[in-house]
Structure formats: C-alpha cells, structure tokens
Amino acid sequence: MAEHPHDLLSIRDLKQVASPTPEPARIHAQVEACHIKETSNGKPYHELRLSDGSESLTWRVFDSNPLFAQVADLKRSDWIELSAQWVDTGKYGLDPRSAELSALTDDEIATLLHGDPTTSARQRSDFDDILRLTDSIVDPRLHALCQIFFQQHSDRFKRAAAAREYHHARRGGLVEHVAQMMRCAVKIIEAYPQLNRDLLIAGVLFHDCGKLWENNYPEQGFNMPFSIHGEMLGHIPLGLELVNKLWRQLLEQPEAAAWTTLEPANELVRLHLLHLIGSHHGEYQFGSPVLPKTPEAIVLHHVDNIDAKMEMFRRAYETGNELGHGIHERVRPLPANVVTPLAPFQTEP
C-alpha cells in the first residue's frame, strides 16, 4: 500500500479528536455488517458497521458518493483502510468526507488483530493482574480450579467480550472487566475482612465464564458470531456447566485425594462458587436463576454492576454527543444523560 499522509488512528482515538471541523485521518477496520437501505425518498444507500477491536462506527454511503459502487463490492469480514477528512456531525456521528478506500495487506491485518498499542498494553497488564490475584488464592481447590481454567481456556478468555453491546463490548473486554472487578473486590475485602477472599476472587474469574461461548470472537476477526449454545442457554447456565466440568477434572487429579478431610468440604466449596455464578445478576428478571444469599454473592453482584456502569460512563464521556456544556447524551442502558464529574479539589502548590 502506498504511503499516505494522513495519520493512522484507532476508531476510539478518532472519536476523541473528531469535531465539526474536518480532521484528516485514516483507520484500519473490518467490515462487521453491510446492508442496503433506502432513504425516505426511496434512494438506496449502503450502511456499514466498521470495527477495529477498540470501537465501532457506522458509515453510510449514499448514491451520490463516488465510492458507492466500490462499497457495493464489500462483504462482511472484509478488511479495509478508510482515509478521509472526518467530521463529527453530532446526531449522525462521524462522517468521512473525500474518502479513499483500499484493502489491507496481510501484515496490516495481523497488526490490527494484535490490537492498538494502548488497548493491547492495558489488556496484557489486566491479564497479569488476574494471574497474580488468582495465584494468591490459598484454598488448594479453588487455586487448582483457576489453573485448570487458564490451561484450557486462556486464548478463548483473552478474545471474549464482556457483552455484545453495553459494556466492554470489544475483543478482550472480558479480561478488562474481570481484572477491574478483582482489583475492586480485594479492596472491599480490606474493608470487610470477614468475606471469604479466596471464594470471591474465584467467583469474579468464573462469574462470566459462559461468555467464552456466548460473546466470543473468532481468532481472525472482530465479527462476533452468534452461538447456538449462547442463544439457547445463555452465559449463566454455560458458566455453571463449565465449572462443574472443571471441578470433575479437578477431583480426578492425584492431589485431590488429600482434600477429602479439608474444611470446608469440597462439595460445599463447589456449591458456594456455583451460587456466585448463578446469582451474580442479582434479580430473577435479569436472568439469575437464584438470588444472592451470601455476603460474597452480594459483593460480587454489586462489583459487577459498578464496573459495568463505570465503563458506560467512560464511553458516554468519550463518544456521546455533547448536548450542552458538561452534559453528554445518554448511552444505553444508563437511565439519563450524563454530566461531567466534579474534578478533585486541588490545593495550592
């Protein structure tokens, strides 16, 4: 591909710098969806959803656009470079003007799959935190269960999203979500030392493990497929099934023979961990088959909700339309528009 004068930005960075004034930039992305639609007066246009693993954007190409015929040849999962003068139109988002479109090379695809430097570095650090905190578990059964999970499912775990839309909805988003939840949980344990630290850390790791099948990405793409297992069961039943399967494998290991005399008993440990998975949505109407009935279950439910909401606020501040000074447009499923938070008080130097 020929050298291009425009800077290469991630979609997230592009959204942060875009304004009503044209901003020259290019992005590398995969076509997540492409549809032919019609305007209110019956004219056709292409609507494409582009993703680079950090964020997504919608690109509408009308029949007056010089790229209209070229875009018609694009298919879902194609890899493209889009270079343009980008304008933030407000209500309709980013608009690439005077755009140029080309295919990515194999090397560019491999680089994109690796992730933008900021996201990639954060997710590596987050995964290291998860390994460190699970390795600090003292209960030999919960410690070994975490290790079996990493041995069998690390690659799939690193690709999974925490959700399809609302929070951490990106490749590797589940690692970010779990790591922040663990860091939050251990701070809460400092304030409430009666909590079972080992159980809570393991519960954070496994609470969304069913999303390794419900919300996962292929090895070579950003298009999250729909899974028949995710559709028919959902991530909570899938998580319960995975932990039971790993637990059976755990008890077949030679060291398990020494665990029969441990207190609390093996079966009670398993049940408490399953309860954390089953109750973490907090209410029947949100998909939990059982309500939280232990202190650890209550803490897990609220830590999960806090981290999800904090990510929604982050996205609203970064990508939501500004309705007025310090007021940003509501991002679903937040209940209202969001307001810029109060800055910390600064003492005089």
Secondary structure, DSSP 8 states (H G I E B T S, - for coil): ----SS-B--HHHHHHH--SS-EEEEEEEEEEEEEEEE-TTS-EEEEEEEE-SS-EEEEEEETTSTTHHHHHT--TT-EEEEEEEEEE-STT-EEEEEEEEEE--HHHHHHHHH--HHHHHHHHHHHHHHHHHHHT--SHHHHHHHHHHHHHHHHHHHH--S-SSSSS-STTHHHHHHHHHHHHHHHHHHH-TTS-HHHHHHHHHHTTTTHHHHS---TT-S-----HHHHHT-HHHHHHHHHHHHHHHHHTSGGGGGGTT-SS-HHHHHHHHHHHHHHTT-SGGGT-SS---SHHHHHHHHHHHHHHHHHHHHHHHHHS-EEETTEE---TTSSS-EE----------
